[in-house]
Amino acid sequence: MSLPKINKFIVDKLTGDNLDALKAAAKRARVAALTMVNAAKSGHPAGAFSSMEMFLTVYGVADLTPENCSEINRDYVIVSHGHTSAGVYAALSEWGFIDREEAMAHFRNCYSAFQGHITREVPGIDWGSGNLGQGLSAGVGFALAQRANNHKGRVYVLMGDGGQTKGQIAEARRMAVKENLTGVTALIDYNDIQLSGERKKIMPCNIKELWEADGWEAVDVDGNDFVQLYDALKNAGKNGKPTVLLCHTVMGKDGGIMEGKPDYHGKAVPVDAYGEIVKNLGESPDTLDKALERRKNPPVYKGRKIDFPPAPNIDTGTPFDYEGKKVSDNRGAFGKALADVGKLNYKVPGKTPILVFDCDLIPSVMTGKFRDECPDNFIQCGIQEHSVATASGAASTAGVVALWAEFGVFGIDEVYNQQRLNDINHAGNKTVLTHVGLDVGEDGKTHQCIDYVGLMRNMFNWKLVVPVDPNQTDRATRWMLKTPGDICMAVGRSKIDGLKYYTGDYKFEYGKADKLREGNDGAIFALGYTAQIALNAAEILERDNNKKVSVYAVSCPLEPDMNAIKEAVKTNRVITLEDHNVNTGMGAIMALEAAKNGILLPNFKTLGVTRYGASGTSDQVRVEMGISAEQVAQEFLKG
């Protein structure tokens, strides 16, 4: 029996043949999900069974089809409890997104698209998940992107009840209400069972009251009843609020020994139990045998290719020039360039919307000018960094340029897991970290982000830019907004010199080290604004010791400029300088890449942060850490 056409609620009620078809599909899908788990000998079958009607109904009513699932203007579906992947894949197979037999045979099989937790490579999956608590934030991001593109679509977020204790969900709830995202509907699989037992004994929380307290409409439904689910989804948002459906279900519904027990939350059922469950669902136990036979061969389906969002259609304008002594700080130059690009593209037909997310840091991260120029595209989120990291990442995949400006310790240290998922999901998030390194000054060691290079280095797709001066910052900002992929730009807060090198026709080129000073007695590679410390050190060395030293400014520490390194080694003295942990920063990366390329670094020394720093002015803290210009010159002379 083929499934009915119900997308966009084309029928008023689920009755007769339509309802019978969905019930039959639920039986087939449960067989498929159980077969996947038993063929792989691992997985989460009971939760897949309890959520099955939810999956089938949502994928049925959503404006999301095998034909439009890679487009921008449509509905979005996020499954936050991604460990129920077998159920998701089974439901998707019923709606024609994927091949049922392939999924049953190659679930959790290496080189297959059907991983143990859902990923975007499977059509119909809009956000790879499994790290519980992040799905609603992604839904908020998708809804904000839809609004910016004037698309009246819906966003559906499916979650488990055990993850409701996580704080990020509360952050996302508040964001959705503040932004009046009535098109967002959350569905909670409310089966009261978690991996370790009953939810109320593990960590009780008043789920309905929490959602209502944050301003959502909370509706109780039978989550295993298609009619109730359809009606509730159809009416969601009509009261002018985001809606959460508390879907009361049975763990392991129609799964024999799995029903109402935590035992099979995360493991396969015995073979004899498998046979009994499958027969009761109307299929033959040899379904597993056929899947196992097919599993002997390599997977056929590797999944769709997920690229980074394409380059946006925006006008990046004309760069500003800053010349002279301490004319601006890099964060100020970023804010001015961002506002300039924003104004040029704000609500211009055909231009890609630019959304800027802020966490109550407008004066510190310099997003105020953008807010003034582009008020409808400025998203004030309050102090909710975890949700914002995910929301901005998700939004970037849905047809907007999404930028989040934040203190370094909050924008990468605190939300590393969220930024890692942005990387995995091939987002196009632009994260601007201010107050990095030792340039936080008096805020002290708790706020000194001295590990951002190392953290970004741990991921595989992020680009990192650490500009030297306001001029390069301006040009790097415009480049970043136009360039696909996840990009982090890290800047300090102190006013510094605007260098002539980066004015005029200079164009930012990712991965290039800029030679600011020529010398044959050694070379200093300096990260970001510390290039100006290196220039001062080079002047001291020439004035007092008749040593002429080359200075290379590095703004892209994750991608060392090998040509510059090869040139520098000819001087027989190479020093790296950074206000970052020396064990994981630019110097460590340069040394490794040089070794991999067969380059011996002569008289090599790394200067940087060797411990948590003190609280004082930025100049004082750098002296205390041993990286002032005078101290760098002394270290150079030590050989």
Secondary structure, DSSP 8 states (H G I E B T S, - for coil): ------GGG-SSS--HHHHHHHHHHHHHHHHHHHHHHHHHT-S-HHHHHHTHHHHHHHHHHSS--TTTTTSSSS-EEEES-GGGHHHHHHHHHHTTSS-HHHHHHHTT-TT-S--SS--TTSTT--S---STT-HHHHHHHHHHHHHHTT----EEEEEESGGGG-HHHHHHHHHHHHTT-TTEEEEEEE--EETTEEHHHHS---HHHHHHHTT-EEEEEETT-HHHHHHHHHHTTTTSS-EEEEEE--TTTT-GGGTT-STTSSS---HHHHHHHHHHTTS-THHHHHHHHHHTS--S-----------------------EEEEEEHHHHHHHHHHHHHHHHTT-TTS--EEEEESS-HHHHT-HHHHHH-GGGEEE--S-HHHHHHHHHHHHTTTSEEEEEEEHIIIIITTHHHHHHHHHTT---EEEEESBTTTTGGG-GGG-B--HHHHHHTSSS-EEE--SSHHHHHHHHHHHHHS-S-EEEE---SEEEE-GGGSTT----TT--EEEE--SS-EEEEETTHHHHHHHHHHHHHHHH----EEEEES-TTS--HHHHHHHGGGT-EEEEEEEETTTSHHHHHHHHHHHTT---TTEEEEEE-S---SS-HHHHHHHHT-SHHHHHHHHHH-
